[in-house]
Amino acid sequence: MRLWLALAVLFAASISAQAPAPRPFSVVRLDPALDAIISTGAKLEILGEHFGLTEGPVWIQENGSGYLLFSDCGANVIYKWMAGRPLSVFLEKSGYTGTDTLNAGQQTISGRLAILLIGSNGLALDPQGRLVITAMADRTVTRLEKDGKRTVLADRYEGKRLSGPNDVVVKSDGAVYFTDSVNGLRGGATGPLRELPFNGVYRVKNGSITLLDSDRDRPGEFPNGIAFSPDEKYLYVTAGFGKTLRWDVQPDGSIANPKAFIPAGNDGMKVDRKGNLYSTNAVGPGEVWITSPEGKHLGTLQLPQILGEPRPRICATNVAFGDADGKGLYITSCTHLFKVRLKASAR
């Protein structure tokens, strides 16, 4: 009897260790400067759940208000969220326009489910208001024209196919900066269809693609999230798990002098008009770090961990500023989409 009880206790402990612990949403204040950005009593809204894996939010300002677009990498669509309206599909086959899903996309876990990452990932607007899309499984960066047609901006470097464009940002001069990783390949880094032996940071300008940086000599520091400072003097890029670099942007648009900015971040990020960086952590319980332009960690938004079945995976993959006043912070969080109101306009 005692042996059975001991085994039962061990089994229960094992199950408990594997399951996510419940945790409410909270705003962790580490510096008084956070008070001007968000209240520690701010409430989190659930705008949607049961997604495959949400990513790449971007706000479209329209008629004094607007709407949010975001990717579901598992569903292969871009969704449109608008206050007071049902969720709708904005673009079908947003990341993979083919039919051979047996050999496209990388596999990952969403809650208990094994899913394929075949949809679009990062989204951005160019100076003309056109949507720029990283289509991971198509292994391209595309632009959605006003008439609905898609224009391929980048699909190869030196004749070799990209592995899976991940995140994207557009400079004020129209140059497109994006990260490329193996997330578009079945088998990832060891996938048989891989052509480029490194992950990179690229720029596309006037139809020409330039490699700005890669992890060729820094194994494990693969690029993912990417964002400019408000004055475009700096470019932020995550490098592997738990590290964000800041580069100096040169007059010709190239980048130089990388410096370790914060020991956090492994996915998307955005910068507000005062230069504060909002970086996401998609590994482990979801968090959004808020960091000053000087690199001081001001506070953390800890996303809730919700128990129940089907088991959700609440991470933090990217953020976007939205609403008519720019005070809405939208957070894509794997199986969920959240929103929290800021105290000051962030754009």
C-alpha positions in Angstrom: 0.0 0.0 0.0 2.8 2.4 0.9 4.6 1.6 -2.4 1.4 2.3 -4.4 1.0 5.6 -2.5 4.6 6.6 -3.1 4.2 5.8 -6.8 1.0 7.7 -7.0 2.6 10.8 -5.4 5.5 10.6 -7.8 3.2 10.3 -10.8 1.1 13.3 -9.6 4.3 15.3 -9.1 5.5 14.4 -12.6 2.2 15.5 -14.2 2.2 18.7 -12.2 5.8 19.5 -13.3 4.8 19.1 -17.0 1.6 21.2 -16.8 1.8 25.0 -16.8 1.2 26.6 -13.4 -1.7 29.0 -13.2 -0.8 32.7 -13.1 -2.8 35.8 -13.5 -1.8 38.7 -15.7 0.3 41.2 -13.9 2.4 44.3 -14.5 5.7 44.1 -12.7 7.1 47.5 -12.0 10.9 47.7 -11.8 11.4 51.4 -12.3 9.2 54.5 -11.6 9.5 55.4 -15.3 7.1 52.6 -16.0 4.3 54.7 -14.4 4.2 57.0 -17.4 3.8 54.0 -19.8 1.3 51.7 -18.1 -0.5 51.3 -14.8 0.3 48.3 -12.6 -3.5 47.9 -12.3 -4.0 47.7 -16.1 -6.4 45.0 -17.2 -5.8 42.5 -20.0 -8.5 41.7 -22.6 -8.8 38.4 -24.4 -9.7 39.2 -28.0 -9.4 35.7 -29.3 -8.2 32.2 -28.4 -7.8 28.6 -29.7 -5.5 29.9 -32.6 -2.7 27.7 -34.0 0.1 30.2 -33.4 -0.5 34.0 -33.7 2.2 36.3 -34.9 3.1 39.6 -36.6 0.4 42.1 -35.5 0.1 45.4 -37.4 -2.5 48.2 -36.9 -4.2 49.7 -39.9 -5.4 53.2 -39.2 -8.7 54.0 -41.0 -11.4 56.5 -40.6 -10.4 57.8 -37.2 -10.1 54.2 -35.8 -8.9 51.1 -37.7 -8.3 47.4 -37.3 -5.6 44.9 -36.5 -4.1 42.3 -38.8 -2.2 39.4 -37.5 -0.9 36.0 -38.8 -1.9 32.6 -37.7 1.1 30.5 -38.7 -0.7 27.3 -38.2 -3.9 28.2 -40.1 -2.0 29.8 -43.0 -4.2 33.0 -42.9 -4.0 36.6 -41.9 -6.9 37.5 -39.6 -8.6 40.9 -39.3 -9.8 42.0 -35.8 -12.0 45.0 -35.5 -13.8 46.3 -32.4 -17.4 45.3 -32.4 -17.1 43.0 -35.4 -16.7 39.2 -35.7 -13.1 38.0 -36.4 -12.7 37.6 -40.2 -10.1 36.3 -42.6 -8.2 39.0 -44.4 -5.9 36.8 -46.5 -6.0 33.1 -47.3 -2.8 31.1 -47.9 -0.8 34.0 -46.4 2.4 32.0 -46.0 2.1 29.0 -48.2 0.4 29.0 -51.6 1.4 25.5 -52.5 -0.4 22.2 -51.8 2.5 19.9 -50.7 2.1 20.2 -46.9 3.9 16.9 -46.4 7.2 18.7 -47.3 6.6 22.3 -46.3 6.7 24.1 -43.0 8.4 23.3 -39.7 6.6 21.5 -37.0 6.1 22.9 -33.5 3.8 22.4 -30.5 0.7 24.5 -29.7 -0.6 23.4 -26.3 -0.9 19.7 -26.7 -1.1 19.8 -30.5 1.7 19.3 -33.0 1.1 21.9 -35.8 2.9 23.0 -38.9 4.2 26.6 -39.3 3.1 27.2 -42.8 1.4 30.6 -42.5 2.8 34.1 -42.7 4.7 35.5 -39.8 5.8 39.1 -39.6 3.7 41.9 -41.1 4.6 45.5 -41.8 3.4 48.5 -43.7 5.5 50.4 -46.3 5.3 54.2 -46.8 2.5 53.7 -49.3 0.4 51.7 -46.8 0.9 48.4 -48.6 1.2 45.2 -46.5 4.6 43.5 -46.5 4.5 39.8 -45.5 7.1 37.3 -44.6 5.7 34.1 -46.1 7.6 31.4 -44.3 6.8 28.2 -46.1 6.8 29.9 -49.5 10.2 31.2 -48.4 9.5 34.7 -49.7 8.9 38.2 -48.7 5.9 39.5 -50.5 4.0 42.8 -50.8 0.2 42.9 -51.1 -0.7 45.4 -53.7 -3.8 47.6 -53.4 -5.6 45.5 -56.0 -4.9 42.3 -54.0 -2.1 41.0 -56.2 1.1 39.8 -54.5 4.6 41.0 -55.5 7.6 38.9 -54.5 10.2 41.3 -53.0 12.8 38.6 -52.1 13.1 34.8 -52.5 16.8 34.2 -53.1 20.2 35.4 -52.0 23.0 34.8 -54.5 20.8 32.4 -56.4 19.9 30.2 -53.3 16.4 30.1 -51.9 15.7 31.7 -48.5 15.0 29.3 -45.7 11.9 31.0 -44.2 11.6 34.8 -43.7 10.5 35.5 -40.2 10.0 39.1 -39.1 10.1 42.3 -41.1 10.3 46.1 -40.7 10.2 48.8 -43.3 12.4 52.0 -43.2 10.9 55.4 -44.0 12.8 55.3 -47.3 10.9 52.2 -48.3 13.8 49.7 -47.7 12.6 46.4 -46.3 14.6 44.8 -43.6 13.9 41.2 -42.6 15.2 38.2 -40.8 15.4 34.7 -42.4 15.5 31.5 -40.4 14.9 27.8 -40.9 11.3 28.0 -39.7 10.0 27.6 -43.3 11.7 24.2 -43.7 10.5 20.7 -42.8 13.3 19.4 -40.6 14.5 22.9 -39.8 18.3 23.3 -39.9 18.8 19.7 -41.1 15.9 19.8 -43.7 16.9 18.5 -47.1 15.5 21.5 -48.9 17.8 24.0 -47.1 20.0 25.9 -49.5 21.6 28.7 -47.4 23.8 27.3 -44.6 23.1 30.3 -42.3 20.3 32.4 -40.9 20.5 36.1 -41.8 19.4 39.7 -41.6 18.7 41.2 -45.0 17.7 44.4 -46.7 15.8 44.8 -49.9 16.0 48.1 -51.7 15.3 49.0 -55.3 14.9 45.4 -56.2 18.3 44.4 -54.7 18.8 42.1 -51.7 21.8 42.6 -49.4 23.0 40.4 -46.5 23.6 42.6 -43.5 24.5 40.0 -40.9 24.3 36.2 -40.3 24.9 33.6 -37.6 27.5 31.9 -39.8 30.2 32.5 -37.2 27.9 32.7 -34.1 26.1 29.4 -33.8 22.9 29.7 -31.8 22.5 33.4 -32.4 19.9 33.1 -35.1 18.0 36.3 -35.9 14.3 36.6 -35.3 12.6 39.8 -34.2 13.6 43.1 -35.8 12.7 46.8 -35.2 13.9 50.3 -35.7 14.3 53.1 -33.2 12.0 56.0 -33.9 14.8 58.1 -35.5 16.0 55.0 -37.4 19.5 55.4 -36.0 19.4 52.0 -34.4 18.2 48.6 -35.5 17.3 46.0 -32.9 17.6 42.3 -33.7 17.0 39.3 -31.4 19.9 36.8 -31.4 19.0 33.3 -30.3 17.3 32.8 -27.0 17.4 35.6 -24.4 19.6 38.2 -26.2 18.8 41.4 -28.1 21.4 43.3 -30.1 21.4 46.9 -31.1 23.1 48.0 -34.3 24.0 51.4 -35.6 22.3 52.2 -38.9 24.8 53.8 -41.3 23.9 56.6 -43.8 23.9 54.0 -46.6 21.4 51.8 -44.7 23.9 49.1 -43.7 24.4 48.2 -40.0 27.5 48.3 -37.9 28.8 48.1 -34.3 26.5 45.5 -32.7 26.1 45.8 -29.0 24.3 43.5 -26.6 21.3 45.6 -25.6 19.4 43.4 -23.1 19.6 39.8 -21.9 16.1 39.0 -23.1 13.9 38.6 -26.1 13.7 35.9 -28.6 10.8 36.9 -30.9 9.1 40.0 -32.2 9.4 43.5 -30.8 8.3 47.1 -31.3 9.6 50.5 -30.2 7.4 53.4 -29.1 7.8 57.0 -30.1 10.0 57.7 -27.0 12.3 54.9 -27.9 11.2 52.3 -25.3 11.5 48.7 -26.5 8.7 46.2 -26.1 10.2 42.8 -26.6 8.6 39.4 -26.4 9.6 36.1 -24.9 8.0 33.1 -26.7 10.0 30.5 -24.8 8.4 29.5 -21.5 5.6 31.6 -19.8 4.8 34.6 -22.0 6.4 37.9 -21.0 6.7 41.4 -22.6 9.7 43.3 -21.4 9.6 47.2 -21.5 13.1 48.6 -21.7 14.2 52.3 -21.9 16.4 53.5 -24.8 19.3 53.4 -22.4 18.8 49.7 -21.8 17.2 49.9 -18.4 14.5 47.3 -17.7 11.5 49.3 -16.6 9.0 46.5 -16.1 7.5 43.3 -17.4 4.0 42.3 -18.6 3.5 38.8 -17.4 0.8 37.1 -19.5 -1.6 34.8 -17.7 -1.1 31.0 -17.6 -4.5 29.4 -17.9 -5.3 25.9 -16.8 -7.8 23.7 -18.5 -8.3 21.6 -21.6 -7.6 21.8 -24.5 -4.4 23.0 -23.0 -3.5 26.4 -24.3 0.0 27.6 -25.1 0.2 31.2 -23.9 3.5 32.6 -25.0 4.4 36.1 -26.4 5.4 36.3 -30.0 5.0 40.0 -31.0 3.3 43.2 -30.2 1.7 46.2 -32.0 0.5 49.6 -31.0 -3.1 50.4 -32.1 -6.4 52.1 -31.5 -7.3 55.6 -32.6 -5.1 57.2 -29.9 -2.2 54.7 -30.2 -2.7 53.6 -26.6 -3.7 50.0 -27.3 -0.9 47.4 -27.0 -1.9 44.2 -28.9 -0.1 41.1 -28.0 0.0 37.9 -30.2 0.4 35.0 -27.8 0.5 31.7 -29.6 -3.0 30.3 -29.0 -4.3 33.7 -27.9 -4.7 37.4 -28.9 -4.6 39.9 -26.0 -4.9 43.7 -25.6 -3.9 46.0 -22.8 -4.3 49.8 -22.7 -1.3 52.0 -22.1 -1.3 55.3 -20.3 0.4 57.3 -23.0 0.3 57.1 -26.8 3.1 54.8 -28.0 3.3 56.1 -31.6 
